[in-house]
Amino acid sequence: MSAQIISTANADHYTWGNRCDGWFLVRTPELNIIEERMPPGTSETRHHHVRARQFFFVLEGELTMEIEQHRLTVHAGQGIEVAPGQQHQAINRGPTPLRIVVTSQPPSHGDRIEETP
């Protein structure tokens, strides 16, 4: 396969949660790199992954990441790692859309366990 330029304009797209978008920039059995867009006031459900290690990198906006009951604020140009087994939840508490790149190794889809409240 020859190299190709990937962006949200030509990547596989999906929606999740309440009006959130995701684009697969890299999608292999070993690695997923996804750009996500979260409108203001949206969040994912608290969960953890059995095998996947993730890294969330903020492109625009401000990410509130809750990891194991600790709330951290991640600004544009910053990132945060989530280890396998750690309960976490990504939240956009800001007034503008949040754009993040999420790297998961191995891929996190199918490896997600929802936390009970």
C-alpha positions in Angstrom: 0.0 0.0 0.0 1.3 3.4 -0.8 1.2 6.2 1.8 -1.8 8.5 1.8 -2.7 11.7 3.5 -5.5 11.3 6.1 -7.7 14.0 7.6 -11.3 14.3 8.8 -12.3 15.0 5.2 -11.5 11.5 4.0 -11.3 9.3 7.2 -14.0 6.9 8.3 -16.5 8.8 10.4 -18.8 7.7 13.2 -20.9 9.5 15.9 -21.1 8.7 19.6 -22.8 10.0 22.7 -24.8 13.2 22.3 -23.7 14.8 19.0 -20.0 13.8 19.3 -18.0 12.8 16.2 -15.0 10.5 15.7 -12.7 10.0 12.7 -10.4 7.0 12.3 -7.1 8.5 11.3 -5.3 5.1 11.8 -7.3 1.9 12.2 -5.3 -1.3 12.5 -5.6 -4.4 14.7 -2.7 -3.1 16.8 -3.4 0.7 16.9 -6.2 3.2 16.6 -5.7 7.0 16.3 -8.9 8.9 16.3 -9.7 12.6 16.1 -12.8 13.4 18.1 -15.0 16.4 18.4 -17.1 17.0 21.5 -19.6 20.0 21.6 -19.8 22.1 24.8 -21.5 20.3 27.6 -21.0 16.7 26.3 -19.2 13.8 27.9 -18.6 10.1 27.6 -19.8 7.6 30.2 -17.3 6.6 32.9 -15.6 3.4 31.9 -12.3 1.5 31.7 -10.5 -0.7 29.3 -9.0 -4.2 30.1 -6.1 -4.0 27.6 -6.0 -0.7 25.9 -3.7 2.1 26.9 -4.8 5.5 25.7 -3.4 8.9 25.2 -5.6 12.0 24.8 -4.1 15.0 23.1 -6.0 18.3 23.0 -6.0 20.2 19.7 -8.6 22.8 20.5 -10.6 23.6 23.6 -10.2 22.3 27.1 -10.6 18.7 28.2 -11.8 17.7 31.7 -10.6 14.2 32.3 -11.7 12.3 35.4 -9.4 9.4 36.1 -10.0 7.3 39.2 -12.1 10.0 40.8 -9.5 12.8 40.2 -10.5 15.6 37.9 -7.7 17.1 35.7 -7.9 19.9 33.2 -6.0 19.4 29.9 -5.4 22.5 27.7 -4.7 22.7 23.9 -1.2 21.4 23.2 -1.3 19.1 26.3 -2.1 15.4 26.6 -2.8 12.8 29.3 -2.3 9.0 29.4 -4.8 6.6 30.7 -3.5 3.1 31.7 -5.5 -0.1 31.2 -7.9 -0.7 34.1 -8.2 3.0 35.1 -11.7 4.3 35.3 -12.0 7.5 33.2 -14.4 9.9 31.6 -13.7 12.7 29.1 -15.9 15.8 29.5 -16.2 19.1 27.7 -17.1 21.7 30.3 -15.9 24.6 28.2 -17.9 27.0 26.1 -16.4 25.9 22.7 -16.1 22.6 20.9 -13.3 20.3 22.0 -11.1 18.6 19.5 -8.8 15.8 20.7 -6.7 13.0 19.2 -7.1 9.7 21.0 -4.5 7.0 20.5 -5.4 3.5 21.7 -3.0 0.6 21.8 -4.4 -2.0 21.3 -7.6 -0.5 19.9 -10.2 0.3 22.6 -13.4 -0.6 20.7 -14.7 -3.9 22.0 -12.5 -3.5 25.1 -14.7 -1.0 27.0 -16.4 -1.8 30.3 -19.0 0.7 31.5 -18.8 1.6 35.2 -21.9 1.4 37.3 -22.9 4.6 39.2 
